[in-house]
Amino acid sequence: MRPKKVILYASNNEQDLSTVGFMLKIHGYQVLTAMGSAETIDLFTANCPDLVLVDFPIAQATVTIDRLKAIHTYVPLVLIGDPQPSPGWVGSADFILRRRGLTTAEFLDRIRAMSARKRGPRKGSPVAFRNMETARAARTA
């Protein structure tokens, strides 16, 4: 049996936390819910989930996503909402999911596609480079 994918869902709305969290649990995901940026960062640091869904206003989402990317660059981050593009923050989130006009099946398909990404540092990242250098040094010693 496959291990469950861990999804961190962050929102300021308690009703969204419970409904989206419940929907994801029904479909086989292990869900961590966070209310606010500080709790999101704490849970992210402690658990390192497979996917992070952020449902905050744009200003709060920008700060939160940038902090999360600074901790682990390889975890996919999904911004949920209807953002108005502005320079600087669009590249922070891996994916922007529009809330309106999306059925539950489409939402789950997009979540499944994003959580199916391979975990671990991306090729060429400083972490991957350090791991490669450590392995090379161990082989020569």
N, C-alpha and C positions, 0 to 999 in steps of 0.2 A: 504494500500500500504506500502510495506517495505521501510524503509529509505535506502538511498544509502550508500554503503560502501565507506569510504574515503581512497583513496590511495595516498600516497606521493611518487612521482617518481623523483629521483635525478639523474642527468647526467651532464657531462661536454659538451655534444654534443647537440646543439640547435635543430638540425634536429631530433635526437632521442626523445628529449623532446616533440616536436610537434607531431610526428607520433605516438609514443606509447601513449602519453596523449590523442590524438584524438581517437585512437582505444579503449582505456579504457572508454572514455566518451560515445562512441557509444554503448558500451555494458553495460551501466547502472551504471558506477562507478562515484563518484565525485573525480576528480583528482586535486591534488596540484602538481605543478612542481617546482623544485628547481635546480638552476644552481650553483654548488659548495657546499662544505661542510658547510660553515658558513650559507648560506641560508637554507640548509637542516635542520640544527640544530634549527634555528629560527622557521621555519615552523612546525617542529616536536613538539617543546616545546609549541607553540601557539595553535596547533590544535589537537594533539594526534590522529593521523590517525589510521585506522584499520589495515593497512599494509603499509610497506615501501619497495620500490624497489630501490636499489642502483646500479647504473651503472657507477662506477668510476674505475680507475686503482687500482690494488691491494693495493698499499701502502696508497692511499687516502681512499679507501673503508674500510680498516682495522681501521684507526683512526676514521673515521666517524661512523662506526658501533659500535665501543667500546663506543664512546660518547653517541650515541643514547641509547644503552643498559644501560648506567649509569643513564639516565634520566627516562626511563620507560622500565622495563625488560620484560613486558608482551606483548609488541607489536611485532608481527612477522616481521622479517627483511629478505628480499630476496636479495641476491647478484646476479646480472646479469652479465654474461660474461663467459670467459673461463679461470678460475683461475688455477694457478699451486699451488697445495697444499703445504703449508709450516706449520710447527708446530706453534701453538699459535693463529692463526686467524680463523681456520676452525670452531671452536666452537662458534665464535661470531655471525655468521649469522645462522638463523634457516634453511635456505634452499639455495642451490646454483643452479641457473638456467643457464644452458648452452645456449648460444645464437645460435650457429650454429646447424643446423639440427633439428630445432624446428619449427613446423608450428604454425600459428596464433591460430588455435583451441587448440593445445596442450598448448601453452603459456597461453591462457585464462582459460583453465581447471585447470592448476596449480595455477594461480592467484585466481581463485574461491575457490579452496581447501584451500589455505593459508588464504584467507580473511574470510572464514567461521568459523575459530577458535573462541572460546568463548573469549570475551574481559574481562579484569580485571586481577588482580594479580593472579599468579599461586598459587596453594595450597602449603603452607609451606614457601612462600616467606615472608620476613620481613613485607611487607605492609599488607598481608593477616593476619599475626599473630597479628599485631597492631589492625586491624579492628575487629578481633575476641575477643581480650582482651577488647576493648572499648565496644563492644556489651555485653560481659559478665558482665562488671562493671555496665553498665546501667541497666541490668536486676536485679542485686542484690541491687541496690540503691533505 
